Amino acid sequence: MPNRRPQQIARRIEQIKAQLCAIDAMRPGSLTRQYKDPTHQRGAYYQLSYTREMKSRTDYVPRHCLREVRRQTGNYKRFKALISEWVALSIEQSRLALQRLHKP
């Protein structure tokens, strides 16, 4: 069974690569609703807040663009999750390879 694990890892990494290629437009950040008058919750508008290259940024998002920005931020979260899984699998793959090299 341990001999199968490297093959399973390699297959999953290939699947991750394919899924990454399928991701299109993406944006980091959190989309929030803000109010011009927060006390009475009037004048709602949306903004996207994110940090990039150690700088915090906030972008106004027009209401008609909400669906697209939500899709883009979802794509970014999916991208980050896939990359994280790929790194974890690569670490495991490397450890298994080193174990095989050191066995007599």
N, C-alpha and C positions, 0 to 999 in steps of 0.2 A: 504493500500500500504506500509506503513512503516514496517508492519509485514513481508513482502516479502523480504525486503532488507537483513536481516541476512542470509536468505537461498540463496539469489543470491551471497552474499559474500562467503559463505561456498562452493558453487559450483565452483565459480571462483578460489578459493584457491586450490581446488582439481585439477582443470584443470592445474593450474600453477605447482603443484607438479608433475603431469604427464609429462608436458613439460620439467621440470627440469631433470627428470629421463631419458629423451630421448637425452639429450645433452651429447656428448662424449668429446673427447679431446678439450681442450681450453687453450688459452694463452692470457694474457693481453698484451696490448701495441699497438703501432702505427708502421706500416710498411712503410718505406720511401725509396725512391731511392736516392742514394748519388753518387757522382762522384769523381774519383781520381783526375781529372783535371776539377774542377767546372767552370773555365772560359770558356773552350771550350766544356763543357759537354761531356767529354770522359771518358771511363773506368767506366761505370755505375755498381753499385752493390747495394744490398738491405740490410737494417738493420732493426731490430725490437728493439724499445726502449720502456722501461717500468720501473715502480717503484714498488718494492716489498720489504716489511718490511723496509720502509724508505730508501732504497738504489736504486739509479738509475742504470739501467743496459742497455746494448746495445749488441745485438747478431747479428752476420753476418748471413744472410739467403742466401743460394745458390739458384741460379735461378731456378733449377729444383724442389725446395721445396716451391716456392712462392704460388702455388695454395693451398697446405696443410696449410701453415701458415696463409693465408687469411681466410681459412675456420675456423681454430682454433681461430683466433682473432674475427671473426664474432660470433662464439659460445660463446665466453666470453662476448661480448657485449649483446647478447641475454640473457645470464645468469644474468648479472647485471640488465637488464631491468625487467626480471621476478622477481628477488628478491626485487627490488624496489617496484614493483606493489604489491607483497605479503605483504610487510611491511605496505604500505599504506592501504591495505584492512584490515590487522590485527588491525591497529589503529582504523579504522572506526568500525570494529566489536567489539572491546573492548569498545568504546564509546557508541555504541548502547546497549550493555549488561549492562553497568553502568547506562544508562538512564532508562532501564527497572527495575533495582533494586531499583532506587530511586523514582519511580512513586508510589503513594499511591494506 
